[in-house]
């Protein structure tokens, strides 16, 4: 059984403390805040990030520098035979493509997974990789298995404010103004390659209902077979600082899916950067047979 290091990035929502407990490595994502670089979970906490958003300073995402990625891999290969690296979806960032190009210089010892996932579904892929490694799979086999199941995941999230979608050019200023007046709450979806619009509804309660209905439809149709075999995982995610809303959302999701064990995590800051605070999300992903 090869000695494999499992590496992901902080888009997975896995904190540095959680990574230590799991025995994995989390590469912190860089953010430019007023042109100063900060690293998620290192010198940029969730609370600090949201403070910057409130101050309306310039906040933008970036990808890890090639030098930092290669230095990390070289250090890990001194103690491990192979590396599985699970970055965020190639459809959401150039980070995956960059990492794949870098891996070509590591003599088939680094396997970059084009995982098509982010946040809690990316997190589940990390847990799946750990299980596969413990079962004796090689780096190549783990990469192939995760990529085979890459699109077998679904995320629905509710956007509380239209400000950040307007700022990112996803909606026009006029649409944002009208939507705010009408209390519209966009429901977005991530099905692998990108963040897409799913529905526009009035009010938080209706948005939560739409998300649960969408997830039930996915479970009954797309994922009916793996669900019947116990191969589905379910998660909720949420942005920082909304304890009461999260408590209610947790209960709603569990009530809608009483037979599912539901894990949870704070939402990756890279998503919040483009959607703003006040996010609630529900997700599911197919687990590989081991």
N, C-alpha and C positions, 0 to 999 in steps of 0.2 A: 504494500500500500504506500503510494508516494506521500511524502510530507508536503502538504499544500497550504500555502498562505492564502486566506480569503481577504480580499481588499475591496472596498467600495468607496463612494464619496458621500459627503454629508447631505446630498440630495435625497438619500435614503431615509433621512430622519433619525438615523442611528447616532446617538451622541458618543462622545469620546469615552465617557464612563461606561456606557452600554457595550461599546466595542471591546473594552478591556474584559468585561464579564464574559462576552461571547468568544473571546480569543481571536478577534479579527482586527483589521486596521481600517480606519475611516480617514480618507483624504479630505481635509477641510476645503470647502469651496471658497474662492475669493470673491469679495464684493468691493466695489469702488463706491465710497461714500464721501461726497464732496472731494472727489479725486484722490482720496487717501485709501489705500488698500487695507482691508480687514479680512480675517479668516474665520469662517463660521465655526463656532464652538471652541475657538482658540482665544481670539481677542474680540470676538463679536458674539454676544449671547443673544438669546431670543428677546429678552427684555430690552437690551440696548438697540437691537435692530428696529423694534417697534417704536422706540423713542425717536429714532432718526426719521421714521416714516411720519410721525406726528409733527416733527419739526419741518417737514416738507423739504428736506435737503435732497440733493441729487443722490439717488441710490441706483446702482446698476450691477448686474451679474457679470461674471467672467468665468473662464475655465482655468483649471490649474495649469501652471507653467510646465512646459515639457521637461525642463530641468528638474523641477520638484518631483514630477512623476517618475522620471528615470532614477533619480537619487533614491527614492523610496523603494523602487523595485530592486535596485542593486543591493541595498541594505538587506532586504528580505531574502534575497537569493543566497546570501551568505549562510543563512540558517535553514532555508527551505529548498526543496527540489523544484517546485513549481509555484506559480502564482495564478490565481483566478481573480481578475479585476472586473468588477461589475459597476460601470459608471451609469449615469442617467441615460435615458433613451437617446439614440442617435437622431431621432426626429425632433428633439427639443434642444439639443446642444451639439456643437462640433467637438465636444470633449471626447466622445466615443471614437470618432474617426481619427482624431489626433492620437489617441492612445493605441489604436490598432496599428497605425503607422510606426509608432515608437516600438511596439512589441516585436516588429520584424527584426530588430537588432538583438533580440534576446534568445536566439537559438531554440525556439519552440519551448521555452520555459515559462513564458508569460502568455496567458490566454485571456484576451479581452472579450467579454460577452456583450454582444449587441442586443441588449436586454429589452428594449422598447418599453421600459418602465421607469417610474419615478415615485418618490415618496413611499407610502406604505406597501405598494406592490413591488417596488425595488427592494425594500426591506425584506419582503417575503422571499424574493429570489436569493438574497444573502443567506437566509435561514435554510432555504432549499439546498444551496451550495454546500453549506456546512453538513447537512444530512447526507448528501451524496458523497462528500469527502470521507465522512466517517464510515460510509458503507463500502469504501475502497475504490471509488471511481477515480480515474486519472483526470488531470486538468483538461485534456482534450474531450473526454467523455462528459465532464460537467458542463463545459462550454456548449457542446452539442445538445445536451438535454435542456439546458436553460433557454437556448435560442429556439429550440423546437417548440417550447411552451411560451415563448416571449409574448405573443399576442393574446394569450389566454388570460387576460386580465381586464379589469374595467374599473374606472373611477368616475364618480359624479361629485361635483362640488358646487356649493352655493356661494355666489359673490354678494357681499353685503353692501358694497359701495361701488358706484360706476366710475369713480374718480381715476382709478388705476387703469381700467380698460380704455378710458379716454386718453390718458397720458401715453399709453402704449400704442395708440392708433387703431385699436380694435373696434372702437365705436367713435362716431363723430361727436363733437361738443354738443351739437343740437340734440342728438339722440340721448346723450348722457343727461342733459338738462330735463328733457321730457321724461326719461326713465326715473329720475330722482323725484320729480313731482308726482308721478304715478306710483311711486314706491315699488318699482320693478326690481326683481331680484333674478339676475341671470343664473341659470344652472348650466355649468360647463361640464364637458366630459373629456377624459383622456383615454383613448383607446390605442395607445402605442406611440404613433408618430408625432402627434401634436395635440394642442389644447383647442377644442372646438366648442362652439355653442351647441347647447342641447335644447334649452327652452327658456322662455322669459315669462315669469309669473309675478303676481302681485303679492308681496309680503313673504316673510320668513316661513310662516306655517305652511303655505302652499308650496314653497320651494322644497321644504323638507319632504312633503308628501310626494312631490314629483320625483325626487331622488330615490325614495324608497320604492316607488312604483317601477322606476327604470331598473333598479337592481333586482327586484322580483322577476321582472320580465327576462333579464339576463340569466338569472338562475334557472328559470323554467324552460328557457329555450337554448341559448348558447351553451350553458354549462350544466344542462340536465344530466348528462351521462357522468361526468366527473363528480357531480354533487351526489348522485346515487351511490357512488363508490367511496365517498368520504374523502375525495381528493380536492376539495375546495376550501380555501381559507377566506375569512372575511375580516375587514378592518374598518375602523373609522379614523379620520384625521381631522385636525382642527388647528386654527391659528391661536397663538398665545393670548392669554388674558381674557378668557370668556368662560369662566368656570361654570356658571349656572346654565348657560346655553349648552355647554358640552355635557353636563349631567343629564339634561333633558334629551339631548340627541342620542346619547348612549342608551338611555332607557327605550327610546323610540325604535332604534335599530334592533335592539335585543328583542323587543316585543314583536317586531316584524319578522324576525328570524330566530325563533326561540330555540331551534335545534343547533344553531351555529355558535361556536366559540369565537368571540369577537375580540381581536387585539386592537390596540390604539396607539397613536403617536401624534406628537406635534407635527404640523405640516412643514415640509421643507421650505426654507426661506426663499429659495429660487422661485417657487410658485407664488409665495406671498408678495414678492417683489413686483410681480406682474398683475396680481389680482387684489392686493390690499388686505387689510385685517378683517376680522369677522367672518372667516371662512369655516364652513362645516363640510365634511366630505364623507362619503361611504365608498368602499372599494372591495373588490374581491379578486382572487387570483387562483389559478389552477396549480396545484402542487404536483410535482412529478412523482410517478410511481417509483418506489425504491425497493 
